[in-house]
Amino acid sequence: MAKDVVPHRDAETLRAADADRHKIADQLKTALDEGRLSLGEYDDRVRQAYAARTYAELLIIVADLPRPGVSAAEVSARKAAEVRRAERKLPMALLVLWTIWGAVTAVNLMVWFLVAVTVDGYVYPWPIWLLVPGAALGATTVGVQAIRRQQRRR
């Protein structure tokens, strides 16, 4: 005999409980108290919340509202911080190249140091030549970040 298999469903398509509807109504009340909703809009949304059957329907009702107690200045500051963080983040290819360059530089410096310590006399500082690809990689990184910043502004 074949067993009845329940298909996997997203959490948003699951049925909401009365407690979930009450939480949304409380969030709407907080938004009303903070002045984010008019009384008419609050009334409409509470009616929709108590008529909602799924989590998706509940989430749509509060999708445009920040968490309770969050001011507009905090919301805009968080958005600005996210944009700055995205601008600073390097593409994966550059991260790999910087990691390789750093590893090669560290190995060369360690070898040079060990040779300089164990050999009497002057040892040519060959790791200084690693600054050339480092400078090229730095210039590339600055250029890529400038281009990405310019594209975001468009």
N, C-alpha and C positions, 0 to 999 in steps of 0.2 A: 504494500500500500504506500502511496506517495503522501508525504507529509505536506501540510499547507505551509508554504514558505512566505513569510512576511517580507515584502520588499523593503530595502533600506530607504529611509526617508530623511530629508533634511530636517534639522531641528525646527526651522521656521514653518514647516508644513504641519507640525504636530498641533494637536488641540491645546488650547490654553485653558488654564484652570481659573476658578473664581479668584484665587489669591493673586494670580498674575494680572487679572483685570483690575484688582484693587491697587496693586503696585503702580500700574500705569495711571490710574485715576489720582493716586497720591502725587505722582510726578507732575501731572497736569495741574493739580492744585498748587503745587510749589511754583510752577511756571506762572500761574495766575497771580500768586502773591508777589512774585518778583517783577510783575508787569510785562511779561513776555507774551501773554495771551489776553485778549479782551474777554469780557464776561460771556459774550455770545459765542466766541470761538471756543472758549473753555466748555461751555454747555454742549456744543456740537461734538467736540472731541470726547467728552466723557460719555455721551450717548453712543458714539462709535466704539469706544473702548468696551462698554458693557455688552455691545452687540457683536463684538469680534469673536471669531471662533478659533483662529489660529494665532500662533506667535507672530507670523508675518504681518497679519492685520494689526496687531498691537504695536509692532515696531514701526509701522508706517505712521501711526498716529503721533509718535514722539520723535520721528526721524529728524525734524528740523529744530529740536530743542536740545540745548546743552544739558549736561548732568545738573541736577539741582545744586544750587549754591555757587555755580560757576558764573563769574561775571563776564560781560562782553569783552572787557580788556584782557582777561585771562584767556579767552578763546582766541582772540586775535594774536596774543603773544605766543600761544602754542602753535598757531598756524605759521607765524613768522619764524619761529624756531625750527619747525619742520622744513620750511623752505631753505633756511640757512644750512641745515644739516644735509639736505639733499644736494645743495650746491657744493659743499665741501667734500662730499663722498666721491672717492676716485672710482673710475671704471675698473672692472676686474682686471683687464689687461695691464693697466698701469700698476695696480697693486702687485701683480705677479712680477712685473719687471723690477719694481722697487725692492721686492723681497729677494729676487735673484741677485740684484746689484749689492744689496746689503750683505747677503751671505758670502758672495765672492770677496767683497771688501773685508769682511771680518776674518775670513780664512787667510787672505793675503797679509793683513796686518799681524795676525798671530804668527804666521810663518816668518815674516820679516823680524818680528820681535824676538822669536826664539833664535833665529840666525844671528841677530845683532848681539844677543846676550852670550851666545856660545862661541862666537868668533872674535879673536883679538883684532882690533883695527876697525877701519871705517867700512860700513856696509851701506851700499847704495840704497836709498829709500824708494824702491820700485813701486810700493803701493800708492805713491803720489799720482801715478799715471791713471789710477782708477777714478780720479776726479774728473777726467775728460768725459767718460761715458756717464758719470754722475751728473755733470753739468748739462749734457745733452738730454738726459732723462728729465732733469729739473725743468729745462726750457720746454720740453714736450708737455710735461705735466701742466705748467702754467698756461701754455697755449690751449690745451684741451679744456682746462677749466674755464678759460675766457670764452671759448666757443660755446661751451655748454651754458654758461651764464647768459650769453647773448641770445641763444636759442630759447631759453626760458622766458626772456623778456618779451619775445614776439608773441 
